[in-house]
Amino acid sequence: MTNSNAPFQNLSGKVLRRSANQKMLSGVSGGIAEYLNVDVTLVRLGWVGLTLITGGAAMIGYAVAWIVIPESDGKAVWQNVQQSVNQNQNQDTTEQDIASRLYDDTNNKPPAA
């Protein structure tokens, strides 16, 4: 999905992802710290300072980053939710398939043995 002819390519080869091993809440600060190659404590203190300065508005930015930045496995939160919904829909169709095999659709009775 990456356009190799884009004028502003990622020349460093780094990709921003939420950290799996440096996370306290969601891994956003750990991922930003790994991307910028700084200590994760500095990033966390930056979030706290920004939250105090903006009167809590930075918490909305953190929540958006939590949803948008993909986890270290490459999937964002909304993709994981979409995958679990699709699995539940497939489970429902499987149950309907089993029920249609067990019961005769014309009179809703189990098949005769």
C-alpha positions in Angstrom: 0.0 0.0 0.0 3.0 2.3 0.0 3.5 4.5 -3.0 7.1 4.3 -3.9 6.8 7.5 -6.1 5.6 9.6 -3.2 7.6 12.9 -2.8 8.1 12.4 1.0 9.2 8.8 1.4 10.2 7.4 4.8 13.9 7.4 4.1 15.0 6.3 7.5 13.0 3.0 7.3 11.5 3.5 10.7 7.8 2.8 11.3 5.9 4.3 14.3 4.3 1.4 16.2 3.0 1.0 19.8 5.6 -0.8 21.8 4.9 -4.3 23.1 7.8 -4.4 25.7 7.8 -0.7 27.0 4.1 -0.3 27.7 2.3 0.8 30.9 -1.1 1.5 29.5 -1.2 1.1 25.7 2.4 1.4 24.5 1.9 4.8 22.8 4.7 6.5 24.8 7.0 3.5 24.4 6.4 3.4 20.6 7.1 7.1 20.3 10.2 6.7 22.4 11.5 3.9 20.3 10.8 5.8 17.1 12.6 9.0 18.4 15.3 6.9 20.1 14.8 8.6 23.5 14.1 7.3 26.9 10.4 6.4 27.4 10.3 8.3 30.8 10.9 11.5 28.9 8.0 10.9 26.6 5.7 10.0 29.5 6.7 13.2 31.3 6.1 15.1 28.1 2.6 13.6 27.9 1.9 14.6 31.6 3.3 18.1 31.0 1.3 18.6 27.8 -1.8 17.4 29.6 -1.3 19.9 32.4 -0.6 22.7 30.0 -3.6 22.0 27.7 -6.0 21.4 30.6 -6.5 17.7 29.7 -6.9 18.1 26.0 -3.7 16.1 25.4 -5.6 13.1 26.8 -7.8 13.2 23.7 -4.6 13.1 21.5 -3.3 10.2 23.5 -6.6 8.3 22.9 -6.5 9.0 19.2 -2.9 7.9 19.1 -3.9 4.7 20.9 -6.5 4.0 18.2 -4.5 5.1 15.2 -1.0 3.9 15.8 -0.7 0.2 15.1 0.6 -2.2 17.6 3.9 -3.9 17.2 2.2 -6.7 15.3 1.1 -4.2 12.7 -2.6 -4.0 13.5 -4.4 -1.0 14.8 -7.1 -1.2 17.5 -9.9 -0.7 15.0 -8.5 -3.5 12.9 -8.5 -5.9 15.9 -12.1 -4.8 16.7 -13.2 -5.4 13.1 -11.5 -8.8 13.1 -13.3 -9.9 16.2 -16.6 -8.7 14.8 -16.0 -10.7 11.6 -15.2 -13.8 13.7 -18.4 -13.4 15.6 -20.4 -13.1 12.4 -18.7 -16.2 11.0 -19.5 -18.0 14.2 -23.2 -17.1 13.8 -23.3 -18.4 10.3 -21.6 -21.6 11.5 -24.3 -22.1 14.1 -27.0 -21.5 11.5 -25.4 -24.0 9.2 -25.3 -26.6 11.9 -29.0 -25.9 12.7 -30.0 -26.2 9.1 -28.3 -29.6 8.9 -30.0 -30.9 12.0 -33.5 -29.6 11.4 -35.7 -29.9 8.3 -36.5 -26.4 7.1 -40.0 -27.3 6.0 -41.5 -28.3 9.3 -38.8 -27.5 11.9 -38.5 -31.0 13.2 -35.4 -33.0 13.8 -34.7 -35.7 11.1 -36.1 -39.1 11.7 -33.6 -41.7 12.7 
